[in-house]
Amino acid sequence: MSFLNKLFGGSEEEESSSAIWKSLDSEADLNKAVAESATKKVAIFKHSTRCFISKTVLKNFEKEVRNSDKDISYYFLDLIAHRNLSNKIADDFDVIHQSPQLIVLENGKAVKDASHQSISVSLL
């Protein structure tokens, strides 16, 4: 790994981070996440790919997840690419849209949500 990759993060870190997430790209994916929340906690991370703060929060959260032993399903939503789905989540779970945002589901309902620096594995 080059010096710049060590300094700014490289593809090796990105590859290990992508293994954490299930993609949330459609209403079918959302329905699957909601159904899964009947048997285990589900975390939905809404991320703006255009926002440096969102990227920073995402990296910090992923680091926490990698060091956690919690049995949770993690779903990732690119809210720029899937704005309608992001709005549906806000409406369906009665949470105010924010970015970045973490929404925790249990038994088909949002039980916790946080945004920006309040996003942490401790919410789970």
ROSE-4610 file (N, C-alpha, C; in Angstrom, 1 decimal, always signed):
// ROSE-4610
residu = [M/M/M/S/S/S/F/F/F/L/L/L/N/N/N/K/K/K/L/L/L/F/F/F/G/G/G/G/G/G/S/S/S/E/E/E/E/E/E/E/E/E/E/E/E/S/S/S/S/S/S/S/S/S/A/A/A/I/I/I/W/W/W/K/K/K/S/S/S/L/L/L/D/D/D/S/S/S/E/E/E/A/A/A/D/D/D/L/L/L/N/N/N/K/K/K/A/A/A/V/V/V/A/A/A/E/E/E/S/S/S/A/A/A/T/T/T/K/K/K/K/K/K/V/V/V/A/A/A/I/I/I/F/F/F/K/K/K/H/H/H/S/S/S/T/T/T/R/R/R/C/C/C/F/F/F/I/I/I/S/S/S/K/K/K/T/T/T/V/V/V/L/L/L/K/K/K/N/N/N/F/F/F/E/E/E/K/K/K/E/E/E/V/V/V/R/R/R/N/N/N/S/S/S/D/D/D/K/K/K/D/D/D/I/I/I/S/S/S/Y/Y/Y/Y/Y/Y/F/F/F/L/L/L/D/D/D/L/L/L/I/I/I/A/A/A/H/H/H/R/R/R/N/N/N/L/L/L/S/S/S/N/N/N/K/K/K/I/I/I/A/A/A/D/D/D/D/D/D/F/F/F/D/D/D/V/V/V/I/I/I/H/H/H/Q/Q/Q/S/S/S/P/P/P/Q/Q/Q/L/L/L/I/I/I/V/V/V/L/L/L/E/E/E/N/N/N/G/G/G/K/K/K/A/A/A/V/V/V/K/K/K/D/D/D/A/A/A/S/S/S/H/H/H/Q/Q/Q/S/S/S/I/I/I/S/S/S/V/V/V/S/S/S/L/L/L/L/L/L]
num = [1/1/1/2/2/2/3/3/3/4/4/4/5/5/5/6/6/6/7/7/7/8/8/8/9/9/9/10/10/10/11/11/11/12/12/12/13/13/13/14/14/14/15/15/15/16/16/16/17/17/17/18/18/18/19/19/19/20/20/20/21/21/21/22/22/22/23/23/23/24/24/24/25/25/25/26/26/26/27/27/27/28/28/28/29/29/29/30/30/30/31/31/31/32/32/32/33/33/33/34/34/34/35/35/35/36/36/36/37/37/37/38/38/38/39/39/39/40/40/40/41/41/41/42/42/42/43/43/43/44/44/44/45/45/45/46/46/46/47/47/47/48/48/48/49/49/49/50/50/50/51/51/51/52/52/52/53/53/53/54/54/54/55/55/55/56/56/56/57/57/57/58/58/58/59/59/59/60/60/60/61/61/61/62/62/62/63/63/63/64/64/64/65/65/65/66/66/66/67/67/67/68/68/68/69/69/69/70/70/70/71/71/71/72/72/72/73/73/73/74/74/74/75/75/75/76/76/76/77/77/77/78/78/78/79/79/79/80/80/80/81/81/81/82/82/82/83/83/83/84/84/84/85/85/85/86/86/86/87/87/87/88/88/88/89/89/89/90/90/90/91/91/91/92/92/92/93/93/93/94/94/94/95/95/95/96/96/96/97/97/97/98/98/98/99/99/99/100/100/100/101/101/101/102/102/102/103/103/103/104/104/104/105/105/105/106/106/106/107/107/107/108/108/108/109/109/109/110/110/110/111/111/111/112/112/112/113/113/113/114/114/114/115/115/115/116/116/116/117/117/117/118/118/118/119/119/119/120/120/120/121/121/121/122/122/122/123/123/123/124/124/124]
x = [+0.9/+0.0/+0.9/+0.6/+1.4/+1.2/+2.1/+2.1/+0.7/+0.3/-0.9/-2.1/-2.1/-3.2/-3.3/-2.1/-2.1/-2.6/-2.3/-2.7/-4.2/-4.7/-6.0/-7.0/-6.5/-7.4/-7.3/-7.3/-7.1/-8.2/-8.1/-9.2/-9.3/-8.2/-8.2/-9.3/-9.2/-10.2/-11.6/-11.7/-13.1/-13.7/-12.8/-13.3/-13.8/-13.1/-13.5/-14.7/-14.9/-16.1/-17.3/-17.2/-18.3/-18.9/-18.1/-18.6/-19.6/-19.6/-20.5/-21.9/-22.1/-23.4/-24.1/-25.5/-26.4/-26.9/-27.0/-27.4/-28.9/-29.3/-30.7/-31.0/-31.5/-31.6/-33.0/-34.0/-35.3/-36.3/-37.6/-38.6/-38.6/-38.2/-38.1/-37.0/-35.9/-34.8/-35.3/-36.0/-36.6/-37.5/-38.4/-39.3/-38.5/-37.4/-36.6/-36.0/-35.5/-34.9/-36.0/-37.2/-38.2/-38.6/-38.7/-39.0/-37.9/-36.7/-35.6/-35.6/-36.1/-36.1/-37.0/-37.8/-38.6/-37.8/-36.6/-35.8/-34.5/-34.0/-32.8/-32.9/-32.1/-32.0/-31.5/-32.0/-31.6/-31.2/-30.0/-29.5/-29.5/-30.1/-30.1/-29.3/-28.2/-27.4/-27.7/-28.2/-28.5/-27.3/-26.7/-25.4/-25.6/-25.1/-25.0/-23.5/-23.5/-22.1/-21.5/-22.3/-21.7/-21.2/-21.3/-21.1/-19.8/-18.9/-17.7/-18.0/-18.9/-19.2/-19.8/-20.7/-21.3/-20.3/-19.3/-18.3/-17.4/-17.1/-16.3/-17.1/-18.4/-19.2/-19.3/-19.5/-19.6/-18.3/-17.1/-15.9/-15.7/-16.1/-16.0/-16.9/-18.2/-19.1/-18.7/-18.2/-17.7/-16.6/-15.7/-14.6/-15.2/-16.2/-16.9/-17.5/-18.2/-18.9/-17.8/-16.7/-15.7/-15.2/-15.2/-14.7/-15.8/-17.0/-18.2/-18.5/-19.1/-19.6/-21.1/-21.8/-23.2/-23.8/-24.8/-25.5/-26.6/-26.2/-27.1/-26.9/-28.0/-27.9/-27.8/-26.8/-26.5/-26.9/-27.7/-28.2/-27.7/-27.2/-26.6/-27.5/-27.9/-28.7/-27.9/-27.6/-27.0/-28.2/-28.4/-29.7/-29.6/-28.5/-28.4/-29.0/-28.6/-29.0/-30.5/-30.9/-32.2/-33.0/-33.2/-33.9/-35.3/-36.0/-37.4/-37.5/-36.5/-36.5/-36.1/-35.3/-34.9/-36.1/-36.9/-38.1/-39.2/-39.3/-40.2/-39.8/-38.6/-38.1/-38.5/-38.3/-38.6/-40.1/-40.9/-42.4/-42.9/-42.4/-42.8/-42.5/-41.3/-40.9/-41.0/-41.6/-41.9/-40.6/-39.6/-38.3/-38.1/-37.5/-37.2/-35.9/-36.0/-34.8/-33.6/-32.5/-31.2/-30.2/-29.0/-27.9/-26.6/-25.8/-26.0/-27.0/-27.5/-28.5/-28.5/-28.7/-28.7/-30.1/-30.8/-32.2/-32.1/-32.5/-32.5/-33.9/-34.1/-35.4/-35.5/-36.6/-36.9/-38.4/-38.7/-40.1/-40.9/-40.2/-40.8/-41.0/-40.4/-40.6/-39.2/-39.1/-37.9/-37.9/-36.9/-36.8/-35.8/-34.9/-33.9/-33.4/-33.0/-32.4/-31.5/-30.4/-29.4/-28.8/-28.2/-27.6/-26.2/-25.4/-24.1/-23.3/-22.7/-21.8/-22.5/-23.8/-24.5/-24.6/-24.2/-24.2/-23.1/-23.5/-22.6/-23.1/-22.3/-22.7/-23.4/-23.1/-23.8/-25.3/-25.8/-27.2/-27.9/-27.1/-27.6/-27.6]
y = [-1.2/+0.0/+1.2/+2.2/+3.4/+4.3/+5.3/+6.2/+7.0/+7.4/+8.2/+7.4/+6.1/+5.2/+5.0/+4.9/+4.8/+6.1/+7.2/+8.5/+8.8/+8.5/+8.9/+7.7/+6.5/+5.3/+4.8/+3.5/+2.9/+1.9/+1.3/+0.3/-0.9/-1.3/-2.4/-2.1/-0.9/-0.6/-0.5/+0.0/+0.1/-1.3/-2.2/-3.6/-4.2/-4.1/-4.7/-4.0/-2.7/-2.0/-2.4/-2.7/-3.0/-4.4/-5.2/-6.5/-6.4/-5.2/-4.9/-4.8/-4.2/-3.6/-4.6/-4.5/-5.0/-3.8/-3.9/-2.7/-2.5/-1.2/-0.8/+0.1/-0.6/+0.1/+0.2/-0.5/-0.6/-0.8/-0.7/-1.0/-2.4/-3.3/-4.7/-4.9/-4.2/-4.3/-3.8/-2.7/-2.1/-3.1/-3.7/-4.7/-5.9/-6.3/-7.4/-7.0/-5.7/-5.2/-5.2/-4.7/-4.6/-6.0/-7.0/-8.4/-8.9/-8.7/-9.2/-8.6/-7.4/-6.7/-7.5/-8.4/-9.2/-10.2/-10.6/-11.6/-11.0/-9.9/-9.2/-7.8/-7.0/-5.6/-5.3/-4.3/-3.8/-2.3/-2.0/-0.6/-0.2/+1.0/+1.6/+2.8/+2.9/+4.0/+4.8/+6.0/+6.9/+7.8/+7.7/+8.4/+9.3/+10.5/+11.4/+11.3/+10.8/+10.6/+12.0/+13.0/+14.4/+15.2/+14.6/+15.3/+14.7/+15.6/+15.2/+14.8/+15.5/+15.1/+13.7/+13.4/+12.1/+11.0/+11.3/+10.3/+10.1/+11.1/+11.0/+10.2/+10.5/+9.8/+8.3/+8.0/+6.7/+5.9/+6.5/+5.8/+5.5/+6.4/+6.2/+5.1/+5.1/+4.1/+2.7/+2.6/+1.3/+0.8/+1.7/+1.3/+0.7/+1.4/+0.9/-0.5/-0.6/-1.9/-3.0/-2.8/-3.8/-4.3/-3.4/-3.7/-4.2/-4.4/-4.7/-6.2/-6.8/-8.2/-8.3/-7.1/-7.1/-7.9/-8.6/-9.4/-8.5/-7.7/-6.7/-6.8/-6.6/-6.5/-5.0/-4.7/-3.3/-3.1/-2.1/-1.8/-0.4/-0.2/+1.1/+1.7/+2.9/+3.6/+4.8/+4.9/+6.0/+7.0/+8.0/+8.7/+9.7/+9.9/+10.7/+9.9/+8.7/+7.8/+7.3/+7.3/+6.7/+7.7/+8.9/+9.9/+9.5/+8.9/+8.5/+7.5/+6.5/+5.5/+6.2/+7.1/+7.8/+8.5/+9.2/+9.9/+8.9/+7.7/+6.7/+6.2/+6.0/+5.6/+6.6/+7.9/+9.0/+8.9/+8.8/+8.7/+7.5/+6.3/+5.0/+4.9/+5.4/+5.2/+6.5/+7.5/+8.7/+9.4/+9.4/+10.1/+11.3/+12.3/+13.5/+13.1/+13.4/+13.1/+13.9/+13.2/+13.8/+13.0/+13.7/+13.0/+13.5/+12.6/+11.1/+10.8/+9.6/+9.2/+7.7/+7.3/+5.9/+5.7/+4.7/+4.3/+2.9/+2.6/+1.2/+0.7/-0.4/-1.1/-2.3/-2.5/-3.7/-4.0/-5.2/-5.6/-4.7/-4.2/-3.4/-2.0/-1.5/-0.1/+0.5/+1.8/+2.5/+2.8/+2.3/+2.4/+3.5/+3.8/+4.8/+5.4/+6.7/+7.3/+8.3/+8.6/+9.6/+10.1/+11.3/+11.9/+12.5/+12.7/+13.3/+12.7/+13.4/+12.9/+12.0/+12.0/+11.2/+9.7/+9.4/+8.1/+7.2/+6.1/+5.3/+3.9/+2.9/+1.6/+1.5/+2.4/+2.4/+2.5/+3.1/+3.2/+1.8/+0.8/-0.5/-1.4]
z = [+0.0/+0.0/+0.0/-0.8/-0.9/+0.3/+0.4/+1.5/+1.5/+0.3/+0.2/+0.5/+0.2/+0.6/+2.1/+2.7/+4.2/+4.8/+4.2/+4.8/+4.6/+3.4/+3.0/+2.9/+3.1/+3.0/+1.5/+1.4/+0.1/-0.2/-1.3/-1.7/-0.8/-0.2/+0.7/+1.9/+2.4/+3.5/+2.9/+1.7/+1.1/+0.9/+0.5/+0.2/+1.5/+2.6/+3.8/+4.4/+4.1/+4.6/+3.8/+2.5/+1.7/+2.2/+2.8/+3.3/+4.4/+5.1/+6.2/+5.7/+4.6/+4.1/+3.2/+3.4/+2.4/+1.7/+0.4/-0.4/-0.3/-0.1/-0.1/-1.3/-2.4/-3.7/-4.2/-3.5/-4.0/-2.8/-3.1/-2.1/-1.7/-2.6/-2.3/-1.3/-1.4/-0.4/+0.9/+0.9/+2.1/+2.8/+2.0/+2.6/+3.2/+2.6/+3.1/+4.5/+4.5/+5.8/+6.9/+6.6/+7.5/+8.0/+7.1/+7.5/+8.4/+8.0/+8.8/+10.2/+10.4/+11.7/+12.7/+12.2/+13.1/+13.9/+13.4/+14.1/+14.6/+14.1/+14.6/+14.3/+15.0/+14.8/+13.4/+12.8/+11.4/+11.6/+11.0/+11.0/+9.5/+9.3/+7.9/+8.0/+7.2/+7.1/+5.9/+6.0/+4.9/+4.7/+3.5/+3.2/+2.0/+2.1/+0.9/+0.4/-0.8/-1.5/-1.9/-1.7/-2.1/-0.9/+0.3/+1.5/+2.3/+2.5/+3.2/+4.6/+5.3/+6.7/+6.7/+5.8/+5.7/+5.5/+4.6/+4.3/+5.6/+6.3/+7.6/+8.6/+8.8/+9.7/+9.3/+8.0/+7.5/+7.9/+7.6/+7.9/+9.4/+10.2/+11.7/+12.1/+11.6/+12.0/+11.5/+10.3/+9.8/+10.7/+11.1/+12.0/+13.3/+13.9/+15.1/+14.8/+13.7/+13.4/+13.3/+12.6/+12.5/+13.8/+14.8/+16.2/+17.1/+16.6/+17.4/+17.2/+18.2/+18.0/+18.0/+17.8/+17.8/+16.5/+16.7/+15.7/+15.1/+14.1/+13.5/+12.0/+11.2/+9.8/+9.4/+8.6/+8.3/+6.8/+6.6/+5.2/+4.9/+3.7/+3.2/+2.1/+2.3/+1.3/+0.8/-0.5/-1.2/-1.5/-0.6/-0.8/-2.0/-2.6/-3.8/-5.0/-5.0/-6.1/-5.9/-4.7/-4.3/-3.4/-3.9/-3.1/-2.8/-3.7/-3.4/-2.3/-2.3/-1.3/+0.1/+0.1/+1.3/+1.8/+1.0/+1.4/+1.9/+1.3/+1.7/+3.2/+3.4/+4.7/+5.8/+5.5/+6.4/+6.7/+5.6/+5.8/+6.5/+6.1/+6.7/+8.1/+8.5/+9.9/+10.7/+10.2/+10.9/+11.5/+10.7/+11.1/+10.2/+10.7/+9.9/+9.1/+7.8/+6.9/+7.3/+7.5/+7.7/+7.0/+6.8/+6.2/+6.8/+7.2/+7.3/+8.4/+8.3/+9.3/+9.5/+10.8/+11.1/+11.7/+11.2/+11.7/+12.1/+13.3/+13.9/+13.9/+13.2/+13.2/+14.1/+14.7/+15.5/+15.3/+14.9/+14.7/+13.7/+12.7/+11.6/+12.0/+13.1/+13.5/+13.8/+13.6/+13.9/+15.4/+16.1/+17.6/+18.0/+17.1/+17.3/+16.0/+16.1/+14.9/+15.4/+14.6/+14.9/+13.6/+13.7/+12.6/+13.0/+12.0/+12.1/+13.2/+14.1/+15.1/+16.1/+16.2/+17.1/+16.7/+15.4/+14.9/+15.5/+16.2/+16.9/+17.0/+17.1/+17.4/+18.8/+19.6/+21.0/+20.9/+19.7/+19.5/+19.3/+18.9/+18.6/+19.8]
